[in-house]
């Protein structure tokens, strides 16, 4: 479903009207260097050299050998054999990587899903098999996203990581929740970020002044691998070990919830995988949380029956748009397996229960070095819509 | 944006919207259960505790009981007279049930009990119903004996795999002895079709005590929207038996409709001094947390648990997961018993089973796990 929504979104808003006659857009492409020799020297599928390899300015044009078939090939047979689009495009190196990425995803998915299916979600296997199945499933999706995005030549219109993260950022805005189960609806949401060397911290709070609902969450991340949050880089990839602590109060339901989280989170710039995928990245989180709830005013946290753990897992596929610090954006379509957010998880007909988390689209757009705007739209059992402004400082 | 692109955008929106609010619709339709209007009368089963219909011969009113005792308000019209005799058939009734008129605006009609044809079927012939009159009928045990201890069986999740030999479970319950009735958290069928329900009802004739159930995710929302209500009655309902409140709540969509929460609030408030047993198909939280075979929102799960805990509910019973679990939701003891035979959870050492609840006027004294050999 996420893949379908992502594909629809790409089709509607990002695909140029014609991918074979937009020479101007190609000249403006941020990735002239991405033209592979394979692409230029042969007509896809035919083995013949292209008749028009250079434009008037003498620069090699990657329009010349674009095929109308690469995009469709990334869908059929691409949904089964990932990398098909890039193979048709002549980028066999990328196709091979996608194929193996997909195969790895299928392997992980099979290792997780087959025992689950055979045991009807046995209590002894679920804690291991479900994260494996999720990781495998989204690895498959990631390879298919990459194939489609590159094979529909959408990367021509993408940007790149602007070079550096802010050391300090403040976000503030409105967050709307549409969930008939609760009276809260209109939140003021704010957050403060600090990045220092390998450490990144974030404090976020939500407040509905009418309903009295309040949530505060603080997160501390330690970079284990990749680019530090305060470091300059052309490709931004990292792996962090993060912990978070949150406190949530819903007065109308007399609930107070304390949550502690420990998880890995990361971002991988797909430009590292192949230049054909430059401008895209994926994000993930994996870990566990411990949640304790006070259902009565007299109750204490971590007493019998009120403390449960849950799985943290999320996946996002993102695009950079623009490539300067003064004018750039990033957009992420994501799935989050958590169900402790305001929108809750999706209600699926297939299983009938709340096995799924929520999915959404978040964007950040910076129109100057210091100022930007953000939005977040996600759908679970309810709907969450947020938007606001960002102020940041970059050293 | 051209038309094909617009359609491409509308498909997922339609898909998403079509998935929404089935539970709200079921709650609204629940309110229509137990209402019958015909040429000579109007009938309303109080609190919708029985499904009611008129047979094609126009002389028979048939009920499917969802509670050991319930009341019916009957108004006769002024133009056409009632058939004489009027036959009243109650399916899924306690064997000791009796019919009586507890209020009449006219002379009390005459009741003639007909020998039953099945253990849970009761039939009466009613004569002397006057036109333009109001009556309140009661079906149930005449002496409730609220202080007496009794036993109730609980199991769920029969579905396609379990339907083949569900009679084994019924026979075991019959032989256990002294079980007053069976309660269930749903997933009786695989797809909730009329055919499946009719097959189950046929098999149910071998069970010697009534079977009261809410619906599961397999019973509703797969096509035949009204089948459950047509054959069983309400998805969410509450009754009191011997100082114990039984609240059945529809959680088949991994959530509870806001309307049902408002009913639940009343049921909880009315039974603060009683033993209270809560029954729903999907548990608010899965005892195996990473599996998430539970509500789709943890916040809503906590909302429900908070309501039950503050009302001091004594026991919460669920199905959906095809195994046996004993756990707690806040301070409330909770059990999952999905041992009706539907595709079983493996590696758990538990196969088909049911629970026997031993209840007295003060508490649920004990819970026994009974395995089906």
Interface residues (C-beta under 8 A of the other chain):
Chain A: X1 X4 X5 X8 X11 X12 X118 X119 X120 X121 X122 X123 X124 X125 X126 X127 X130 X131 X179 X180 X181 X182 X250 X253 X254 X255 X257 X291 X293 X295 X296 X299 X304 X305 X306 X308 X309 X310 X311 X337 X339 X340 X342 X343 X344 X345 X346 X347 X348 X349 X351 X352 X353 X354 X355 X356 X379 X380 X381 X382
Chain B: X1 X5 X8 X9 X11 X12 X15 X16 X19 X216 X217 X218 X221 X252 X253 X254 X255 X258 X261 X282 X285 X287 X288 X289 X290 X291 X292 X293 X294 X295 X296 X297 X298 X299 X300 X302 X303 X305 X306 X307 X309 X310 X320 X321 X322 X323 X327 X328 X329 X330 X331 X332 X343 X344 X345 X346 X347 X348
